[in-house]
Amino acid sequence: MKEELGEVLTGTLDAIEDPETTPEERARYTEAVQGLNEALEVIQDPNTTPEDRARYMRVVEGISEALSTSLDPNTSPGDRVMYTAFAGYTGSSVTDLQSPETRPEHPEDREQILRVLEETSKSLVTAQDPNASPEKRDEARRKMDQWADSLDNSQYLALMKEVKQYKPPTACIDTIENRTRQAGWPEGSLWGLSSSSCAATLSEAAHDSGSKWSELFRCVQRDPFSTCAVHIPKS
């Protein structure tokens, strides 16, 4: 794996320097490299638990596979966009999980985000594995499509419509959207909603007894956000 990862990193760094690489691709490749470096530091840290080490290893495999597929000239343009995005947003998730300024406050939330990254990474690797059964590859691809379409999820769109009624700052909206790109719906969205940039908006929304979303907002305000999905309105 170390040899394969070295080749992928070399190819990614070359792509970052390539003048034909688009600014969007360059940003995603840079995020992926930063995330890989962060993950490898965690993996080599003797204080990391065996469980977390295994999870980060799977995330590294997912980012590496996404980069490899993205850089393959035989990859279709549509798949290239998805795999480049996955590498970058998953890499930035790893970086943000390590920073005291951006990581979730509660340990159980950090654990849940890592678990989500692990699951999507496993799905990506399985989707590319020629030895996996067609059924497993189809299911893995379905999960990857679900991740890629997070910003079109009907519940996510309903949440954003509700949040925007309270006239949140642009930073709040941007954070929710970015976290959703990183970790999907609902975990990523609730991670964004729990950020300091959304604190005032969340407080106002939590006190709006006329909203069917108020219980979700109250939960995110007072509890680990990973426990709050049960309060998402069903319709």
ChimeraX commands (.cxc) that place a marker at each C-alpha (Angstrom):
marker #1 position 0.00,0.00,0.00 radius 0.5
marker #1 position 2.87,2.38,0.81 radius 0.5
marker #1 position 4.29,1.96,-2.71 radius 0.5
marker #1 position 0.87,2.51,-4.32 radius 0.5
marker #1 position 0.24,5.54,-2.14 radius 0.5
marker #1 position 3.61,6.99,-3.11 radius 0.5
marker #1 position 2.76,6.66,-6.80 radius 0.5
marker #1 position -0.66,8.27,-6.27 radius 0.5
marker #1 position 0.83,11.17,-4.32 radius 0.5
marker #1 position 3.46,11.75,-6.99 radius 0.5
marker #1 position 0.78,11.79,-9.69 radius 0.5
marker #1 position -1.42,14.11,-7.64 radius 0.5
marker #1 position 1.39,16.57,-6.97 radius 0.5
marker #1 position 2.17,16.56,-10.70 radius 0.5
marker #1 position -1.49,17.29,-11.44 radius 0.5
marker #1 position -1.48,20.20,-8.96 radius 0.5
marker #1 position 1.47,21.72,-10.84 radius 0.5
marker #1 position 0.01,21.02,-14.28 radius 0.5
marker #1 position -1.21,24.30,-15.86 radius 0.5
marker #1 position -4.02,22.38,-17.59 radius 0.5
marker #1 position -5.52,21.35,-14.24 radius 0.5
marker #1 position -8.59,23.47,-13.50 radius 0.5
marker #1 position -8.66,25.62,-10.32 radius 0.5
marker #1 position -11.48,23.43,-8.97 radius 0.5
marker #1 position -9.48,20.23,-9.53 radius 0.5
marker #1 position -6.35,21.83,-8.07 radius 0.5
marker #1 position -8.27,22.75,-4.90 radius 0.5
marker #1 position -9.65,19.23,-4.51 radius 0.5
marker #1 position -6.25,17.60,-5.15 radius 0.5
marker #1 position -4.61,19.89,-2.60 radius 0.5
marker #1 position -7.28,19.02,0.00 radius 0.5
marker #1 position -6.77,15.34,-0.70 radius 0.5
marker #1 position -3.01,15.53,-0.17 radius 0.5
marker #1 position -3.45,17.47,3.07 radius 0.5
marker #1 position -6.02,14.95,4.28 radius 0.5
marker #1 position -3.77,12.01,3.45 radius 0.5
marker #1 position -0.89,13.59,5.40 radius 0.5
marker #1 position -3.17,14.18,8.39 radius 0.5
marker #1 position -4.53,10.63,8.26 radius 0.5
marker #1 position -1.07,9.10,8.04 radius 0.5
marker #1 position 0.02,11.10,11.10 radius 0.5
marker #1 position -2.96,9.76,13.04 radius 0.5
marker #1 position -2.26,6.20,11.88 radius 0.5
marker #1 position 1.37,6.46,13.06 radius 0.5
marker #1 position 0.47,8.05,16.39 radius 0.5
marker #1 position 0.98,5.44,19.16 radius 0.5
marker #1 position -1.94,6.97,21.07 radius 0.5
marker #1 position -4.40,6.18,18.27 radius 0.5
marker #1 position -6.68,3.26,19.16 radius 0.5
marker #1 position -6.53,0.15,16.95 radius 0.5
marker #1 position -10.15,0.79,15.89 radius 0.5
marker #1 position -9.47,4.36,14.78 radius 0.5
marker #1 position -6.23,3.31,13.09 radius 0.5
marker #1 position -8.17,0.76,11.03 radius 0.5
marker #1 position -10.81,3.36,10.16 radius 0.5
marker #1 position -8.24,5.90,9.03 radius 0.5
marker #1 position -6.51,3.20,6.99 radius 0.5
marker #1 position -9.75,2.58,5.11 radius 0.5
marker #1 position -10.21,6.32,4.57 radius 0.5
marker #1 position -6.67,6.52,3.18 radius 0.5
marker #1 position -7.48,3.63,0.85 radius 0.5
marker #1 position -10.62,5.45,-0.30 radius 0.5
marker #1 position -8.86,8.76,-0.99 radius 0.5
marker #1 position -6.01,6.94,-2.74 radius 0.5
marker #1 position -8.41,4.95,-4.92 radius 0.5
marker #1 position -10.36,8.11,-5.77 radius 0.5
marker #1 position -7.20,9.95,-6.77 radius 0.5
marker #1 position -5.96,7.03,-8.82 radius 0.5
marker #1 position -9.27,6.82,-10.69 radius 0.5
marker #1 position -9.44,10.58,-11.17 radius 0.5
marker #1 position -5.94,10.68,-12.65 radius 0.5
marker #1 position -6.55,7.71,-14.97 radius 0.5
marker #1 position -6.92,9.05,-18.54 radius 0.5
marker #1 position -9.45,6.28,-19.26 radius 0.5
marker #1 position -11.87,7.56,-16.62 radius 0.5
marker #1 position -14.97,9.21,-18.08 radius 0.5
marker #1 position -15.36,12.98,-17.49 radius 0.5
marker #1 position -18.39,12.44,-15.25 radius 0.5
marker #1 position -16.64,9.87,-13.07 radius 0.5
marker #1 position -13.53,12.03,-12.95 radius 0.5
marker #1 position -15.54,14.88,-11.45 radius 0.5
marker #1 position -17.06,12.61,-8.79 radius 0.5
marker #1 position -13.82,10.89,-7.81 radius 0.5
marker #1 position -11.89,14.17,-7.70 radius 0.5
marker #1 position -14.60,15.65,-5.49 radius 0.5
marker #1 position -14.61,12.61,-3.22 radius 0.5
marker #1 position -10.83,12.72,-2.76 radius 0.5
marker #1 position -10.87,16.43,-1.96 radius 0.5
marker #1 position -13.89,16.63,0.29 radius 0.5
marker #1 position -12.97,13.47,2.19 radius 0.5
marker #1 position -9.42,14.78,2.58 radius 0.5
marker #1 position -10.69,18.10,3.92 radius 0.5
marker #1 position -12.97,16.22,6.34 radius 0.5
marker #1 position -9.95,14.42,7.76 radius 0.5
marker #1 position -8.08,17.72,8.12 radius 0.5
marker #1 position -11.05,19.39,9.80 radius 0.5
marker #1 position -11.46,16.48,12.21 radius 0.5
marker #1 position -7.92,17.11,13.48 radius 0.5
marker #1 position -8.18,20.88,13.95 radius 0.5
marker #1 position -9.48,22.20,17.31 radius 0.5
marker #1 position -11.10,25.10,15.42 radius 0.5
marker #1 position -13.22,22.91,13.15 radius 0.5
marker #1 position -13.63,19.45,14.67 radius 0.5
marker #1 position -16.94,18.58,16.36 radius 0.5
marker #1 position -17.06,19.44,20.05 radius 0.5
marker #1 position -18.33,16.06,21.25 radius 0.5
marker #1 position -16.14,12.92,20.90 radius 0.5
marker #1 position -19.14,10.86,19.78 radius 0.5
marker #1 position -19.70,13.29,16.91 radius 0.5
marker #1 position -16.08,13.01,15.81 radius 0.5
marker #1 position -16.45,9.23,15.97 radius 0.5
marker #1 position -19.62,9.34,13.86 radius 0.5
marker #1 position -18.07,11.53,11.16 radius 0.5
marker #1 position -15.06,9.21,10.99 radius 0.5
marker #1 position -17.43,6.24,10.72 radius 0.5
marker #1 position -19.24,7.93,7.81 radius 0.5
marker #1 position -15.95,8.64,6.04 radius 0.5
marker #1 position -14.93,5.03,6.55 radius 0.5
marker #1 position -18.18,3.70,5.08 radius 0.5
marker #1 position -18.09,5.93,1.99 radius 0.5
marker #1 position -14.42,5.05,1.47 radius 0.5
marker #1 position -15.21,1.34,1.64 radius 0.5
marker #1 position -18.01,1.85,-0.87 radius 0.5
marker #1 position -15.70,3.67,-3.26 radius 0.5
marker #1 position -13.08,0.91,-3.10 radius 0.5
marker #1 position -15.72,-1.81,-3.58 radius 0.5
marker #1 position -17.22,0.02,-6.56 radius 0.5
marker #1 position -13.80,-0.15,-8.25 radius 0.5
marker #1 position -12.98,-3.73,-7.21 radius 0.5
marker #1 position -13.23,-6.14,-10.18 radius 0.5
marker #1 position -13.29,-9.08,-7.74 radius 0.5
marker #1 position -16.38,-7.84,-5.91 radius 0.5
marker #1 position -19.70,-9.38,-6.85 radius 0.5
marker #1 position -21.95,-7.38,-9.21 radius 0.5
marker #1 position -24.45,-6.98,-6.38 radius 0.5
marker #1 position -21.86,-5.53,-4.03 radius 0.5
marker #1 position -20.49,-3.23,-6.70 radius 0.5
marker #1 position -24.00,-1.99,-7.55 radius 0.5
marker #1 position -24.75,-1.32,-3.89 radius 0.5
marker #1 position -21.41,0.45,-3.45 radius 0.5
marker #1 position -22.06,2.58,-6.50 radius 0.5
marker #1 position -25.53,3.43,-5.19 radius 0.5
marker #1 position -23.98,4.67,-1.93 radius 0.5
marker #1 position -21.44,6.71,-3.87 radius 0.5
marker #1 position -24.20,8.26,-5.96 radius 0.5
marker #1 position -26.08,9.04,-2.75 radius 0.5
marker #1 position -22.98,10.80,-1.40 radius 0.5
marker #1 position -22.47,12.70,-4.65 radius 0.5
marker #1 position -26.11,13.84,-4.67 radius 0.5
marker #1 position -26.16,14.99,-1.02 radius 0.5
marker #1 position -26.90,18.60,-1.94 radius 0.5
marker #1 position -29.97,17.45,-3.90 radius 0.5
marker #1 position -31.38,15.36,-1.04 radius 0.5
marker #1 position -34.96,16.48,-0.43 radius 0.5
marker #1 position -34.55,16.58,3.36 radius 0.5
marker #1 position -31.34,18.59,3.06 radius 0.5
marker #1 position -33.11,21.08,0.79 radius 0.5
marker #1 position -35.99,21.30,3.27 radius 0.5
marker #1 position -33.54,21.95,6.12 radius 0.5
marker #1 position -31.79,24.71,4.17 radius 0.5
marker #1 position -35.12,26.32,3.29 radius 0.5
marker #1 position -36.01,26.35,6.98 radius 0.5
marker #1 position -32.63,27.68,8.10 radius 0.5
marker #1 position -32.72,30.50,5.54 radius 0.5
marker #1 position -35.97,31.79,7.04 radius 0.5
marker #1 position -33.92,33.04,9.99 radius 0.5
marker #1 position -31.61,35.05,7.73 radius 0.5
marker #1 position -28.37,33.30,8.72 radius 0.5
marker #1 position -24.97,34.78,7.90 radius 0.5
marker #1 position -23.39,33.63,4.66 radius 0.5
marker #1 position -20.72,31.79,6.65 radius 0.5
marker #1 position -23.40,29.59,8.24 radius 0.5
marker #1 position -24.93,28.60,4.90 radius 0.5
marker #1 position -21.51,27.99,3.38 radius 0.5
marker #1 position -20.45,25.82,6.33 radius 0.5
marker #1 position -23.56,23.64,6.20 radius 0.5
marker #1 position -23.13,23.17,2.44 radius 0.5
marker #1 position -19.44,22.36,2.73 radius 0.5
marker #1 position -19.95,19.88,5.58 radius 0.5
marker #1 position -22.70,18.20,3.56 radius 0.5
marker #1 position -20.28,17.85,0.64 radius 0.5
marker #1 position -17.73,16.35,3.03 radius 0.5
marker #1 position -19.80,13.90,5.04 radius 0.5
marker #1 position -23.18,13.77,3.32 radius 0.5
marker #1 position -26.69,13.95,4.71 radius 0.5
marker #1 position -27.55,14.06,7.56 radius 0.5
marker #1 position -24.27,13.85,9.49 radius 0.5
marker #1 position -22.40,16.46,7.46 radius 0.5
marker #1 position -25.34,18.86,7.46 radius 0.5
marker #1 position -25.79,18.65,11.23 radius 0.5
marker #1 position -22.04,19.07,11.71 radius 0.5
marker #1 position -22.31,22.31,9.77 radius 0.5
marker #1 position -25.40,23.41,11.68 radius 0.5
marker #1 position -23.53,22.93,14.96 radius 0.5
marker #1 position -20.72,25.30,13.91 radius 0.5
marker #1 position -20.12,28.62,15.64 radius 0.5
marker #1 position -21.09,30.46,12.46 radius 0.5
marker #1 position -24.65,29.12,12.88 radius 0.5
marker #1 position -24.93,29.65,16.67 radius 0.5
marker #1 position -27.20,32.71,16.58 radius 0.5
marker #1 position -29.39,31.24,13.83 radius 0.5
marker #1 position -29.64,27.93,15.66 radius 0.5
marker #1 position -30.67,29.67,18.87 radius 0.5
marker #1 position -33.44,31.60,17.11 radius 0.5
marker #1 position -34.67,28.52,15.27 radius 0.5
marker #1 position -34.64,26.39,18.42 radius 0.5
marker #1 position -37.00,28.83,20.13 radius 0.5
marker #1 position -39.47,28.90,17.24 radius 0.5
marker #1 position -42.23,26.72,18.64 radius 0.5
marker #1 position -44.22,27.08,15.42 radius 0.5
marker #1 position -41.63,25.20,13.36 radius 0.5
marker #1 position -41.71,21.44,12.88 radius 0.5
marker #1 position -37.90,21.60,12.77 radius 0.5
marker #1 position -37.54,23.23,16.20 radius 0.5
marker #1 position -36.94,19.94,18.04 radius 0.5
marker #1 position -34.07,19.13,15.69 radius 0.5
marker #1 position -32.59,22.60,16.24 radius 0.5
marker #1 position -32.94,22.26,20.02 radius 0.5
marker #1 position -31.22,18.88,19.92 radius 0.5
marker #1 position -28.27,20.17,17.86 radius 0.5
marker #1 position -28.00,23.14,20.25 radius 0.5
marker #1 position -27.82,21.07,23.43 radius 0.5
marker #1 position -26.73,17.52,22.49 radius 0.5
marker #1 position -24.19,15.75,20.28 radius 0.5
marker #1 position -25.50,16.27,16.75 radius 0.5
marker #1 position -24.99,12.59,15.95 radius 0.5
marker #1 position -27.96,11.84,18.24 radius 0.5
marker #1 position -30.31,14.30,16.53 radius 0.5
marker #1 position -31.26,12.68,13.22 radius 0.5
marker #1 position -34.32,11.10,14.88 radius 0.5
marker #1 position -35.81,14.61,15.09 radius 0.5
marker #1 position -35.68,15.28,11.35 radius 0.5
marker #1 position -39.29,15.79,10.18 radius 0.5
marker #1 position -40.52,12.83,8.21 radius 0.5
marker #1 position -42.32,14.88,5.58 radius 0.5
marker link #1:1,2 radius 0.2
marker link #1:2,3 radius 0.2
marker link #1:3,4 radius 0.2
marker link #1:4,5 radius 0.2
marker link #1:5,6 radius 0.2
marker link #1:6,7 radius 0.2
marker link #1:7,8 radius 0.2
marker link #1:8,9 radius 0.2
marker link #1:9,10 radius 0.2
marker link #1:10,11 radius 0.2
marker link #1:11,12 radius 0.2
marker link #1:12,13 radius 0.2
marker link #1:13,14 radius 0.2
marker link #1:14,15 radius 0.2
marker link #1:15,16 radius 0.2
marker link #1:16,17 radius 0.2
marker link #1:17,18 radius 0.2
marker link #1:18,19 radius 0.2
marker link #1:19,20 radius 0.2
marker link #1:20,21 radius 0.2
marker link #1:21,22 radius 0.2
marker link #1:22,23 radius 0.2
marker link #1:23,24 radius 0.2
marker link #1:24,25 radius 0.2
marker link #1:25,26 radius 0.2
marker link #1:26,27 radius 0.2
marker link #1:27,28 radius 0.2
marker link #1:28,29 radius 0.2
marker link #1:29,30 radius 0.2
marker link #1:30,31 radius 0.2
marker link #1:31,32 radius 0.2
marker link #1:32,33 radius 0.2
marker link #1:33,34 radius 0.2
marker link #1:34,35 radius 0.2
marker link #1:35,36 radius 0.2
marker link #1:36,37 radius 0.2
marker link #1:37,38 radius 0.2
marker link #1:38,39 radius 0.2
marker link #1:39,40 radius 0.2
marker link #1:40,41 radius 0.2
marker link #1:41,42 radius 0.2
marker link #1:42,43 radius 0.2
marker link #1:43,44 radius 0.2
marker link #1:44,45 radius 0.2
marker link #1:45,46 radius 0.2
marker link #1:46,47 radius 0.2
marker link #1:47,48 radius 0.2
marker link #1:48,49 radius 0.2
marker link #1:49,50 radius 0.2
marker link #1:50,51 radius 0.2
marker link #1:51,52 radius 0.2
marker link #1:52,53 radius 0.2
marker link #1:53,54 radius 0.2
marker link #1:54,55 radius 0.2
marker link #1:55,56 radius 0.2
marker link #1:56,57 radius 0.2
marker link #1:57,58 radius 0.2
marker link #1:58,59 radius 0.2
marker link #1:59,60 radius 0.2
marker link #1:60,61 radius 0.2
marker link #1:61,62 radius 0.2
marker link #1:62,63 radius 0.2
marker link #1:63,64 radius 0.2
marker link #1:64,65 radius 0.2
marker link #1:65,66 radius 0.2
marker link #1:66,67 radius 0.2
marker link #1:67,68 radius 0.2
marker link #1:68,69 radius 0.2
marker link #1:69,70 radius 0.2
marker link #1:70,71 radius 0.2
marker link #1:71,72 radius 0.2
marker link #1:72,73 radius 0.2
marker link #1:73,74 radius 0.2
marker link #1:74,75 radius 0.2
marker link #1:75,76 radius 0.2
marker link #1:76,77 radius 0.2
marker link #1:77,78 radius 0.2
marker link #1:78,79 radius 0.2
marker link #1:79,80 radius 0.2
marker link #1:80,81 radius 0.2
marker link #1:81,82 radius 0.2
marker link #1:82,83 radius 0.2
marker link #1:83,84 radius 0.2
marker link #1:84,85 radius 0.2
marker link #1:85,86 radius 0.2
marker link #1:86,87 radius 0.2
marker link #1:87,88 radius 0.2
marker link #1:88,89 radius 0.2
marker link #1:89,90 radius 0.2
marker link #1:90,91 radius 0.2
marker link #1:91,92 radius 0.2
marker link #1:92,93 radius 0.2
marker link #1:93,94 radius 0.2
marker link #1:94,95 radius 0.2
marker link #1:95,96 radius 0.2
marker link #1:96,97 radius 0.2
marker link #1:97,98 radius 0.2
marker link #1:98,99 radius 0.2
marker link #1:99,100 radius 0.2
marker link #1:100,101 radius 0.2
marker link #1:101,102 radius 0.2
marker link #1:102,103 radius 0.2
marker link #1:103,104 radius 0.2
marker link #1:104,105 radius 0.2
marker link #1:105,106 radius 0.2
marker link #1:106,107 radius 0.2
marker link #1:107,108 radius 0.2
marker link #1:108,109 radius 0.2
marker link #1:109,110 radius 0.2
marker link #1:110,111 radius 0.2
marker link #1:111,112 radius 0.2
marker link #1:112,113 radius 0.2
marker link #1:113,114 radius 0.2
marker link #1:114,115 radius 0.2
marker link #1:115,116 radius 0.2
marker link #1:116,117 radius 0.2
marker link #1:117,118 radius 0.2
marker link #1:118,119 radius 0.2
marker link #1:119,120 radius 0.2
marker link #1:120,121 radius 0.2
marker link #1:121,122 radius 0.2
marker link #1:122,123 radius 0.2
marker link #1:123,124 radius 0.2
marker link #1:124,125 radius 0.2
marker link #1:125,126 radius 0.2
marker link #1:126,127 radius 0.2
marker link #1:127,128 radius 0.2
marker link #1:128,129 radius 0.2
marker link #1:129,130 radius 0.2
marker link #1:130,131 radius 0.2
marker link #1:131,132 radius 0.2
marker link #1:132,133 radius 0.2
marker link #1:133,134 radius 0.2
marker link #1:134,135 radius 0.2
marker link #1:135,136 radius 0.2
marker link #1:136,137 radius 0.2
marker link #1:137,138 radius 0.2
marker link #1:138,139 radius 0.2
marker link #1:139,140 radius 0.2
marker link #1:140,141 radius 0.2
marker link #1:141,142 radius 0.2
marker link #1:142,143 radius 0.2
marker link #1:143,144 radius 0.2
marker link #1:144,145 radius 0.2
marker link #1:145,146 radius 0.2
marker link #1:146,147 radius 0.2
marker link #1:147,148 radius 0.2
marker link #1:148,149 radius 0.2
marker link #1:149,150 radius 0.2
marker link #1:150,151 radius 0.2
marker link #1:151,152 radius 0.2
marker link #1:152,153 radius 0.2
marker link #1:153,154 radius 0.2
marker link #1:154,155 radius 0.2
marker link #1:155,156 radius 0.2
marker link #1:156,157 radius 0.2
marker link #1:157,158 radius 0.2
marker link #1:158,159 radius 0.2
marker link #1:159,160 radius 0.2
marker link #1:160,161 radius 0.2
marker link #1:161,162 radius 0.2
marker link #1:162,163 radius 0.2
marker link #1:163,164 radius 0.2
marker link #1:164,165 radius 0.2
marker link #1:165,166 radius 0.2
marker link #1:166,167 radius 0.2
marker link #1:167,168 radius 0.2
marker link #1:168,169 radius 0.2
marker link #1:169,170 radius 0.2
marker link #1:170,171 radius 0.2
marker link #1:171,172 radius 0.2
marker link #1:172,173 radius 0.2
marker link #1:173,174 radius 0.2
marker link #1:174,175 radius 0.2
marker link #1:175,176 radius 0.2
marker link #1:176,177 radius 0.2
marker link #1:177,178 radius 0.2
marker link #1:178,179 radius 0.2
marker link #1:179,180 radius 0.2
marker link #1:180,181 radius 0.2
marker link #1:181,182 radius 0.2
marker link #1:182,183 radius 0.2
marker link #1:183,184 radius 0.2
marker link #1:184,185 radius 0.2
marker link #1:185,186 radius 0.2
marker link #1:186,187 radius 0.2
marker link #1:187,188 radius 0.2
marker link #1:188,189 radius 0.2
marker link #1:189,190 radius 0.2
marker link #1:190,191 radius 0.2
marker link #1:191,192 radius 0.2
marker link #1:192,193 radius 0.2
marker link #1:193,194 radius 0.2
marker link #1:194,195 radius 0.2
marker link #1:195,196 radius 0.2
marker link #1:196,197 radius 0.2
marker link #1:197,198 radius 0.2
marker link #1:198,199 radius 0.2
marker link #1:199,200 radius 0.2
marker link #1:200,201 radius 0.2
marker link #1:201,202 radius 0.2
marker link #1:202,203 radius 0.2
marker link #1:203,204 radius 0.2
marker link #1:204,205 radius 0.2
marker link #1:205,206 radius 0.2
marker link #1:206,207 radius 0.2
marker link #1:207,208 radius 0.2
marker link #1:208,209 radius 0.2
marker link #1:209,210 radius 0.2
marker link #1:210,211 radius 0.2
marker link #1:211,212 radius 0.2
marker link #1:212,213 radius 0.2
marker link #1:213,214 radius 0.2
marker link #1:214,215 radius 0.2
marker link #1:215,216 radius 0.2
marker link #1:216,217 radius 0.2
marker link #1:217,218 radius 0.2
marker link #1:218,219 radius 0.2
marker link #1:219,220 radius 0.2
marker link #1:220,221 radius 0.2
marker link #1:221,222 radius 0.2
marker link #1:222,223 radius 0.2
marker link #1:223,224 radius 0.2
marker link #1:224,225 radius 0.2
marker link #1:225,226 radius 0.2
marker link #1:226,227 radius 0.2
marker link #1:227,228 radius 0.2
marker link #1:228,229 radius 0.2
marker link #1:229,230 radius 0.2
marker link #1:230,231 radius 0.2
marker link #1:231,232 radius 0.2
marker link #1:232,233 radius 0.2
marker link #1:233,234 radius 0.2
marker link #1:234,235 radius 0.2
view
